Amino acid sequence: MTDAAELRRRTRALLDAHPPATTDRRDFLRARFDAGLAWVHYPQGLGGLGAPRSLQAVVDAELAAAGAPDNDPRRIGIGLGMAAPTILQYGTDEQRRRLLRPLWTGEEVWCQLFSEPGAGSDLAALGTRAVREGEDWIVNGQKVWTSSAHLARWAILIARTDPDVPKHRGITYFVCDMTDPGVEVRPLRQITGEAEFNEVFLTDVRIPDSRRLGAIGDGWRVAQTTLNNERVAIGGTPVPREGGMIGKVAATWRERPELRTHDLHQRLLGLWVEAEVARLTGVRLRQQLAAGQPGPEGAGMKLGFARLNQEISGLEVELLGEEGLLYDDWTLRRPELVDFTGRDAGYRYLRSKGNSIEGGTSEVLLNIVAERVLGLPAEPRTDKDVAWKDLAR
Ligand SMILES: Cc1cc2nc3c(=O)[nH]c(=O)nc-3n(C[C@H](O)[C@H](O)[C@H](O)COP(=O)(O)OP(=O)(O)OC[C@H]3O[C@@H](n4cnc5c(N)ncnc54)[C@H](O)[C@@H]3O)c2cc1C
């Protein structure tokens, strides 16, 4: 039985064998993974010990107190939050052993090749084709808004393998090597001036069948695991009280009394309370997660996160007046990590606009909450039984 005391003992043994002050960062992370202290709820041999997920905090606290390096989770969010749980659930033993360790240590960055120019909210309409040729699949198509593709070694990819069946049924899920010939990554500049994301063109990319995740034609079901985890990864990250976006504006409020007005005070207090409610809801969601996979409730969390980020960063720009309109840098940058609350007020305001689009738009998440959480009648879906090849595009 791996309880908190046992985890503390193992963490101290790791620190004794690999003192953070004298151990190379990568070696320390590899040793932590091999000791089962990376994500304690994962199985033994895959970075975990099969312990309750809630006990991860025990390990993290011990390691932080000892000044141990972490795996820079903001840089590898797609791998940790989305690819890993999907590989764990649907991968073969060989895939899990090959892919999870460098994913967790950050030696291999992951990206997500899902959205296409004609398939975002209606993701199941996607047109990228994968055609079987012997032991390989030949993939052709275009993906878009692919965050971190310029840094990535691997991608989770969904492609159409059977155009003759309705759209949800003819999709298969693959792991794509971003260094393979035929994968072309081009930057897309966004409202902040940076290019976090990319267009990705796939031309005759050869993916071995051994890199398929899940059964042929079952890709939509596999993708649900990724998408449910994505919403929790975007909206459900733990924050301390008065952390995140509300912490930024509250700090400005305290440090700059000359900016205060009664009206802004009332609005700030209202948003502070809402941010605290959202934070506590996140704590509850993570407790549910500790007991199993995330369900559609994650959609509600992500909805609130996007709305609050936009309102709070908007209030900060108003509070700062003319100063809030200044923007530090419009040169095209390729950031290594995405920090919603980083840089200045102008950046935070502009970046938060993407929060209600990425990981599913707020309108689509409202539909999910309505149908799958509240049990309201579903939207009419006239194309449900029509072969994908016969759909209007
Ligand atoms: C910062 C950022 C990073 C991203 N990173 C990635 C990534 O790494 N990988 C990836 O695959 N994708 C990524 N995306 C893409 C993202 O998932 C899509 O943009 C999103 O799903 C919406 O799709 P779309 O852009 O095609 O808009 P559309 O689906 O065309 O939607 C247009 C508008 O119509 C509304 N709408 C559509 N359908 C409905 C409906 N049924 N009911 C009500 N309203 C509806 C939408 O809410 C929206 O307002 C990223 C997006 C952003 C902004």
The ligand as a Tripos MOL2 file, in Angstrom:
@<TRIPOS>MOLECULE
LIG
   53    58     1     0     0
SMALL
NO_CHARGES

@<TRIPOS>ATOM
      1 C1         -4.6570   29.9360  -28.8350 C.3       1 LIG1
      2 C2         -5.2150   28.7400  -29.5590 C.ar      1 LIG1
      3 C3         -4.4930   27.5510  -29.5750 C.ar      1 LIG1
      4 C4         -4.9830   26.4310  -30.2520 C.ar      1 LIG1
      5 N1         -4.2240   25.2930  -30.2690 N.ar      1 LIG1
      6 C5         -4.6550   24.2110  -30.9720 C.ar      1 LIG1
      7 C6         -3.8400   23.0330  -31.0800 C.ar      1 LIG1
      8 O1         -2.7280   22.9610  -30.5330 O.2       1 LIG1
      9 N2         -4.2850   21.9950  -31.8140 N.ar      1 LIG1
     10 C7         -5.4940   22.0210  -32.4400 C.ar      1 LIG1
     11 O2         -5.8560   21.0110  -33.0500 O.2       1 LIG1
     12 N3         -6.3020   23.1100  -32.3670 N.ar      1 LIG1
     13 C8         -5.9040   24.2160  -31.6680 C.ar      1 LIG1
     14 N4         -6.6920   25.3490  -31.5960 N.ar      1 LIG1
     15 C9         -7.9330   25.3820  -32.3930 C.3       1 LIG1
     16 C10        -9.2190   25.3840  -31.5980 C.3       1 LIG1
     17 O3         -9.4720   24.1360  -31.0150 O.3       1 LIG1
     18 C11       -10.3410   25.7990  -32.5650 C.3       1 LIG1
     19 O4        -10.0620   27.1190  -32.9800 O.3       1 LIG1
     20 C12       -11.7120   25.7320  -31.9560 C.3       1 LIG1
     21 O5        -12.0920   24.4020  -31.7230 O.3       1 LIG1
     22 C13       -12.7750   26.4170  -32.8290 C.3       1 LIG1
     23 O6        -12.7330   25.9740  -34.1350 O.3       1 LIG1
     24 P1        -12.6890   27.0010  -35.3660 P.3       1 LIG1
     25 O7        -11.5730   27.9620  -35.1270 O.co2     1 LIG1
     26 O8        -12.6580   26.2020  -36.6230 O.co2     1 LIG1
     27 O9        -14.0500   27.8400  -35.2830 O.3       1 LIG1
     28 P2        -15.4830   27.3710  -35.8000 P.3       1 LIG1
     29 O10       -15.7450   25.9860  -35.3730 O.co2     1 LIG1
     30 O11       -15.5870   27.6670  -37.2560 O.co2     1 LIG1
     31 O12       -16.4380   28.3300  -34.9840 O.3       1 LIG1
     32 C14       -16.7570   29.6680  -35.4280 C.3       1 LIG1
     33 C15       -17.8160   30.2370  -34.4710 C.3       1 LIG1
     34 O13       -19.0390   29.4520  -34.5670 O.3       1 LIG1
     35 C16       -19.4540   29.0050  -33.2820 C.3       1 LIG1
     36 N5        -20.0470   27.6650  -33.3700 N.ar      1 LIG1
     37 C17       -19.5760   26.6200  -34.0790 C.ar      1 LIG1
     38 N6        -20.3690   25.5270  -33.8970 N.ar      1 LIG1
     39 C18       -21.3510   25.9050  -33.0530 C.ar      1 LIG1
     40 C19       -22.4880   25.2290  -32.4770 C.ar      1 LIG1
     41 N7        -22.7460   23.9370  -32.7450 N.pl3     1 LIG1
     42 N8        -23.2850   25.9310  -31.6240 N.ar      1 LIG1
     43 C20       -23.0240   27.2360  -31.3390 C.ar      1 LIG1
     44 N9        -21.9790   27.9300  -31.8730 N.ar      1 LIG1
     45 C21       -21.1550   27.2750  -32.6990 C.ar      1 LIG1
     46 C22       -18.1680   28.9540  -32.4690 C.3       1 LIG1
     47 O14       -18.4300   29.0410  -31.0870 O.3       1 LIG1
     48 C23       -17.3970   30.1640  -32.9900 C.3       1 LIG1
     49 O15       -17.8270   31.3430  -32.3420 O.3       1 LIG1
     50 C24        -6.2300   26.4980  -30.9310 C.ar      1 LIG1
     51 C25        -6.9570   27.7030  -30.9150 C.ar      1 LIG1
     52 C26        -6.4570   28.8130  -30.2530 C.ar      1 LIG1
     53 C27        -7.2680   30.0840  -30.2560 C.3       1 LIG1
@<TRIPOS>BOND
     1     1     2 1
     2     2     3 ar
     3     2    52 ar
     4     3     4 ar
     5     4     5 ar
     6     4    50 ar
     7     5     6 ar
     8     6     7 ar
     9     6    13 1
    10     7     8 2
    11     7     9 ar
    12     9    10 ar
    13    10    11 2
    14    10    12 ar
    15    12    13 ar
    16    13    14 ar
    17    14    15 1
    18    14    50 ar
    19    15    16 1
    20    16    17 1
    21    16    18 1
    22    18    19 1
    23    18    20 1
    24    20    21 1
    25    20    22 1
    26    22    23 1
    27    23    24 1
    28    24    25 2
    29    24    26 1
    30    24    27 1
    31    27    28 1
    32    28    29 2
    33    28    30 1
    34    28    31 1
    35    31    32 1
    36    32    33 1
    37    33    34 1
    38    33    48 1
    39    34    35 1
    40    35    36 1
    41    35    46 1
    42    36    37 ar
    43    36    45 ar
    44    37    38 ar
    45    38    39 ar
    46    39    40 ar
    47    39    45 ar
    48    40    41 1
    49    40    42 ar
    50    42    43 ar
    51    43    44 ar
    52    44    45 ar
    53    46    47 1
    54    46    48 1
    55    48    49 1
    56    50    51 ar
    57    51    52 ar
    58    52    53 1
@<TRIPOS>SUBSTRUCTURE
     1 LIG1         1 GROUP 0 **** ****
